[in-house]
Amino acid sequence: MAGVAYAAAAYLTWGLFPLYFRALAGVPAPEVLAHRIVWSLVFLVALVTALGRWRGVLLQLRSPGTLSTLAVTAVLISSNWLTYIWAVNSGRVLEASLGYFVNPLVTVLLGVVFLRDRLTPRQIAAVALAAAGVLALVVRAGRVPWVALVLAVTFGLYGLLRKRVPIEAIAGLLGEVAVLAPLALLYLATLGTGHFGAAPGHTALLAASGVVTAMPLIWFAQGVRRLRLSTIGLLQYLNPTMQFSIAVFLFGERFTAAHAVAFGCIWASLALYTAEALSAARRQAS
């Protein structure tokens, strides 16, 4: 039960992110991102100090190739964060949710391309259905859902590279934000005070962005250690489902016929993908 609680807390927090970042409407996305990086660094430094884990963290960061890989993953995750923050404050949460629905299937494709994984017939059908859904949205809506694709691809590549780095979640995130912090601080210095301090609400939310960023990742890491991947695979849909619901029912974003076709294909593909994952888990358990 502890594993489910940790993982669910992570996904539920991520699912509420549209409300958090919409509350920062009026603050430019790059400024929000810069504060998110800096305050994440502050929080993680304080956390590692409180836990007395600096020796272990530094040993992990000094492993050959670790920092160079983390520099690449830092670029990927910051691009993902920037795109997402911009999407929320531009009224495109629905498209962002599509990206996170598609992400598991992008991860499967990346495994085929980079890890030479072989797809089962049901996985092939799932990927084909997802591609059909995206294509339908392009044809019917007349535009490429680039926000969804950027979010899915950057997060997929991020996950792929992070799996190759033998480092725990706290140390890895600390390394990433440490790489990004000089640029973030330089950007904030050019703004002066910017929106920080201009209004109590915005100031509090910007300062809290470090905790809001780091804690779900820590909970997620705790959950993954305790749960089967098949359980994680089911729980991961909490996040985009919540974002989808917030976009349509709270923010009033238009859910058109084009969206219905696209999401219908994506949801059908995810049903196939999940059924295959559960079958594989049962085969391994038997």
C-alpha positions as CSV (number, residue, x, y, z in Angstrom):
1,M,0.0,0.0,0.0
2,A,2.9,2.4,0.7
3,G,4.1,2.0,-2.9
4,V,0.7,2.8,-4.3
5,A,0.4,5.8,-2.0
6,Y,3.7,7.2,-3.0
7,A,3.1,6.8,-6.8
8,A,-0.5,8.0,-6.6
9,A,0.7,11.1,-4.7
10,A,3.2,11.8,-7.4
11,Y,0.8,11.4,-10.3
12,L,-2.0,13.3,-8.5
13,T,0.4,16.2,-7.9
14,W,1.4,16.3,-11.5
15,G,-2.2,16.1,-12.5
16,L,-2.9,19.3,-10.5
17,F,-0.1,21.2,-12.2
18,P,-2.4,23.1,-14.6
19,L,-4.1,24.8,-11.6
20,Y,-0.7,25.7,-10.1
21,F,0.8,27.2,-13.2
22,R,-2.5,28.9,-14.3
23,A,-2.3,30.7,-10.9
24,L,1.0,32.2,-12.3
25,A,-0.7,33.5,-15.4
26,G,0.9,36.8,-16.3
27,V,4.4,35.7,-15.4
28,P,6.3,34.8,-18.6
29,A,7.1,31.1,-18.9
30,P,10.9,31.6,-19.0
31,E,10.7,33.5,-15.7
32,V,8.6,30.8,-14.1
33,L,11.1,28.2,-15.4
34,A,14.1,30.1,-14.1
35,H,12.5,30.3,-10.6
36,R,11.6,26.6,-10.8
37,I,15.2,25.7,-11.4
38,V,16.7,28.0,-8.8
39,W,14.2,27.1,-6.0
40,S,14.6,23.4,-6.8
41,L,18.3,23.7,-6.3
42,V,17.8,25.5,-3.0
43,F,15.3,22.9,-1.8
44,L,17.4,19.9,-2.8
45,V,20.6,21.4,-1.3
46,A,18.7,21.9,2.0
47,L,17.2,18.3,1.8
48,V,20.5,16.6,1.1
49,T,22.1,18.6,4.0
50,A,19.2,17.7,6.3
51,L,19.5,14.0,5.4
52,G,23.3,14.0,5.7
53,R,23.7,12.4,2.3
54,W,26.3,14.7,0.6
55,R,29.0,12.1,0.5
56,G,26.8,9.6,-1.4
57,V,25.4,12.2,-3.7
58,L,28.8,13.6,-4.6
59,L,30.1,10.0,-5.2
60,Q,27.2,9.4,-7.6
61,L,27.7,12.7,-9.4
62,R,31.5,12.0,-9.8
63,S,30.9,8.7,-11.6
64,P,32.4,8.7,-15.1
65,G,30.0,10.2,-17.7
66,T,27.3,11.0,-15.2
67,L,27.5,14.8,-15.3
68,S,27.8,14.9,-19.1
69,T,24.6,12.8,-19.4
70,L,22.9,14.9,-16.8
71,A,23.7,18.0,-18.8
72,V,21.8,16.5,-21.7
73,T,18.9,15.3,-19.6
74,A,18.8,18.8,-18.0
75,V,18.3,20.4,-21.4
76,L,15.5,17.9,-22.2
77,I,13.6,18.3,-18.9
78,S,13.9,22.1,-18.9
79,S,12.6,22.1,-22.5
80,N,9.7,19.9,-21.3
81,W,9.0,22.2,-18.3
82,L,9.1,25.4,-20.5
83,T,6.8,24.0,-23.1
84,Y,4.4,22.8,-20.4
85,I,4.3,26.1,-18.5
86,W,3.7,28.0,-21.8
87,A,1.0,25.6,-22.8
88,V,-0.9,26.0,-19.5
89,N,-0.8,29.8,-19.7
90,S,-1.7,29.8,-23.4
91,G,-4.9,27.8,-22.9
92,R,-3.5,24.5,-24.4
93,V,-3.8,22.1,-21.4
94,L,-5.9,19.7,-23.5
95,E,-3.0,19.4,-26.0
96,A,-0.6,19.0,-23.1
97,S,-2.7,16.1,-21.7
98,L,-2.6,14.5,-25.1
99,G,1.2,14.6,-24.9
100,Y,1.3,12.7,-21.6
101,F,-1.3,10.2,-22.9
102,V,1.0,9.5,-25.9
103,N,4.2,9.4,-23.8
104,P,4.1,5.7,-22.9
105,L,3.8,4.8,-26.6
106,V,6.7,7.2,-27.5
107,T,8.7,5.4,-24.9
108,V,8.0,2.1,-26.6
109,L,9.1,3.5,-29.9
110,L,12.3,4.9,-28.4
111,G,13.0,1.4,-27.0
112,V,12.7,0.0,-30.5
113,V,15.0,2.7,-32.1
114,F,17.7,2.9,-29.4
115,L,17.5,-0.4,-27.4
116,R,16.5,-2.7,-30.3
117,D,13.4,-3.8,-28.4
118,R,10.9,-6.0,-30.3
119,L,7.3,-5.1,-30.4
120,T,4.5,-7.6,-29.9
121,P,1.6,-7.6,-32.3
122,R,-0.6,-5.7,-29.8
123,Q,2.1,-3.1,-29.2
124,I,2.4,-2.6,-32.9
125,A,-1.4,-2.1,-33.1
126,A,-1.3,0.3,-30.2
127,V,1.5,2.4,-31.8
128,A,-0.4,2.4,-35.1
129,L,-3.6,3.6,-33.4
130,A,-1.8,6.4,-31.6
131,A,-0.2,7.5,-34.9
132,A,-3.6,7.4,-36.5
133,G,-5.0,9.6,-33.7
134,V,-2.3,12.2,-34.1
135,L,-2.7,12.2,-37.9
136,A,-6.5,12.6,-37.6
137,L,-5.9,15.7,-35.4
138,V,-3.5,17.1,-38.0
139,V,-6.0,16.5,-40.9
140,R,-9.2,17.5,-39.1
141,A,-7.8,20.5,-37.1
142,G,-5.5,21.6,-39.8
143,R,-2.4,21.9,-37.5
144,V,0.3,19.7,-36.0
145,P,-0.2,19.2,-32.2
146,W,3.4,20.3,-31.6
147,V,2.9,20.9,-27.8
148,A,1.8,17.3,-27.3
149,L,4.7,16.0,-29.5
150,V,7.3,18.1,-27.8
151,L,6.2,17.0,-24.4
152,A,6.0,13.4,-25.3
153,V,9.3,13.2,-27.1
154,T,11.4,15.3,-24.6
155,F,10.0,13.3,-21.6
156,G,10.5,10.0,-23.5
157,L,14.1,10.9,-24.3
158,Y,14.7,12.1,-20.8
159,G,13.5,8.8,-19.3
160,L,15.6,6.8,-21.8
161,L,18.8,8.7,-20.9
162,R,18.1,8.7,-17.1
163,K,17.7,4.9,-17.1
164,R,21.3,4.7,-18.4
165,V,22.7,6.8,-15.5
166,P,23.2,4.8,-12.2
167,I,22.0,7.6,-10.0
168,E,19.1,8.0,-7.6
169,A,16.3,10.5,-8.1
170,I,17.4,13.2,-5.6
171,A,21.1,13.1,-6.7
172,G,20.1,13.1,-10.4
173,L,17.7,16.0,-10.1
174,L,20.2,18.0,-8.0
175,G,22.8,17.5,-10.7
176,E,20.4,18.6,-13.4
177,V,19.3,21.8,-11.7
178,A,22.9,22.6,-10.7
179,V,23.8,22.5,-14.4
180,L,20.9,24.8,-15.3
181,A,21.1,27.1,-12.3
182,P,23.9,29.5,-13.7
183,L,21.8,30.2,-16.8
184,A,18.6,30.6,-14.7
185,L,20.3,33.0,-12.3
186,L,21.8,35.0,-15.1
187,Y,18.4,35.3,-16.7
188,L,16.8,36.4,-13.4
189,A,19.6,38.9,-12.9
190,T,18.7,40.6,-16.2
191,L,15.1,40.9,-15.1
192,G,15.9,42.5,-11.7
193,T,13.1,41.6,-9.3
194,G,10.8,40.7,-12.2
195,H,7.5,39.4,-10.8
196,F,9.1,38.1,-7.6
197,G,8.0,40.4,-4.8
198,A,5.5,42.2,-7.0
199,A,2.5,40.3,-5.6
200,P,2.4,38.1,-2.5
201,G,0.6,35.3,-4.3
202,H,3.0,35.1,-7.3
203,T,6.0,35.4,-4.9
204,A,4.8,32.5,-2.8
205,L,4.0,30.3,-5.8
206,L,7.4,31.0,-7.4
207,A,9.3,30.3,-4.1
208,A,7.3,27.1,-3.7
209,S,8.1,25.8,-7.2
210,G,11.2,24.0,-5.9
211,V,9.2,21.9,-3.4
212,V,6.5,21.3,-6.0
213,T,9.0,20.1,-8.6
214,A,11.1,17.9,-6.3
215,M,8.6,16.2,-4.0
216,P,6.6,14.4,-6.7
217,L,9.8,13.0,-8.2
218,I,10.9,11.7,-4.8
219,W,7.5,10.1,-4.2
220,F,7.6,8.6,-7.7
221,A,11.1,7.1,-7.0
222,Q,9.8,5.6,-3.7
223,G,6.8,4.2,-5.5
224,V,8.7,2.6,-8.3
225,R,11.0,0.8,-5.8
226,R,7.9,-0.8,-4.2
227,L,5.6,-1.6,-7.1
228,R,5.5,-3.7,-10.2
229,L,6.0,-1.9,-13.5
230,S,2.5,-3.0,-14.5
231,T,1.0,-1.2,-11.5
232,I,3.0,1.9,-12.3
233,G,1.8,1.6,-15.9
234,L,-1.8,1.9,-14.8
235,L,-1.3,4.7,-12.2
236,Q,0.6,6.8,-14.8
237,Y,-2.7,7.6,-16.5
238,L,-3.9,9.5,-13.5
239,N,-1.8,12.5,-14.5
240,P,-3.1,13.1,-18.1
241,T,-6.7,12.1,-17.1
242,M,-6.7,14.8,-14.5
243,Q,-5.2,17.4,-16.9
244,F,-7.7,16.4,-19.5
245,S,-10.6,16.9,-17.1
246,I,-9.2,20.2,-15.8
247,A,-8.8,21.5,-19.4
248,V,-12.3,20.6,-20.5
249,F,-14.4,21.0,-17.3
250,L,-12.6,23.8,-15.4
251,F,-10.8,25.8,-18.0
252,G,-13.5,25.4,-20.7
253,E,-11.1,24.5,-23.5
254,R,-13.0,23.3,-26.6
255,F,-13.2,19.6,-27.1
256,T,-13.9,19.3,-30.9
257,A,-14.8,16.5,-33.2
258,A,-11.2,16.4,-34.2
259,H,-10.2,16.0,-30.5
260,A,-12.8,13.2,-30.1
261,V,-11.3,11.2,-33.0
262,A,-7.7,11.8,-31.8
263,F,-8.3,11.0,-28.2
264,G,-10.5,8.0,-29.1
265,C,-7.6,6.5,-31.1
266,I,-5.1,7.3,-28.3
267,W,-7.3,5.8,-25.6
268,A,-7.9,2.6,-27.6
269,S,-4.2,2.3,-28.2
270,L,-3.5,2.8,-24.5
271,A,-6.0,0.0,-23.7
272,L,-4.1,-2.3,-26.0
273,Y,-0.8,-1.3,-24.6
274,T,-2.0,-1.7,-21.0
275,A,-3.5,-5.2,-21.8
276,E,-0.2,-6.3,-23.2
277,A,1.8,-4.9,-20.2
278,L,-0.5,-6.8,-17.8
279,S,-0.2,-10.0,-19.8
280,A,3.5,-9.7,-19.8
281,A,3.5,-9.2,-16.0
282,R,1.4,-12.3,-15.5
283,R,3.7,-14.4,-17.7
284,Q,6.7,-13.3,-15.7
285,A,5.0,-14.0,-12.4
286,S,3.9,-17.5,-13.5
